[in-house]
Amino acid sequence: MNEKEICRSVLDFNEQKFKKIIKIMSIIISPLPLLCVLVVFFSYGDLGYFFDFVGDILISIVIGLVVLLILQIVKVIICKLYEKVELVVTDKRIYGCAFFGRQVDLPLDSISTVALFFKNGIAISTASGRIIFGGMKNRTELYHAISNLLVSRQEKGGQFVQQTISTSNADELKKYKELLDSGVITQEEFDSKKKQLLDN
């Protein structure tokens, strides 16, 4: 039996905005080597220490370049981590990819609760723990889809239990009727058990 996709969501991650923030940080940090050069120059004040001054300048420039390189590496890593986050809700399961490429596949029967979480997040609880998907684009749609599935599952389960109980009572009544017919119990005992079973 095929499963039907109900809704899908990806991470609400604005890559352009993130890259702009990194660029601003780079612009703020890039004058750092020049600032270090000026501080070193004014602290020596004498050209007799020229070679010490040149060494300090080179160290300052290298530190600034290393910081800029680290910022670029962080940008690439974060962009790659966030671009793969996805959550899909079907009528049978919830599956997708969480942060750091962690694959998630939860059968609907294993999910106990769903809740809205901080920062556009959604928390899905199972018997073995809770999984949080943060920053999802349409988290309210996800929340309502999962909640509706859980409620419908619960209603179906309630009908099954009610049907089982009534079938069980009918079986009991049949057994008591056979006992009455075979003479093991009296008519009063049968009527008493019948009333007791039908009242439940």
Salt bridges, closest charged atoms under 4 A:
GLU3 OE2 - ARG93 NE 2.87
GLU5 OE1 - ARG8 NH2 2.91
GLU15 OE2 - LYS19 NZ 3.17
GLU83 OE2 - LYS80 NZ 3.60
GLU86 OE2 - ARG8 NH1 2.51
ASP105 OD2 - ARG93 NH1 2.82
ASP181 OD1 - LYS177 NZ 3.25
ASP199 OD2 - LYS195 NZ 3.38
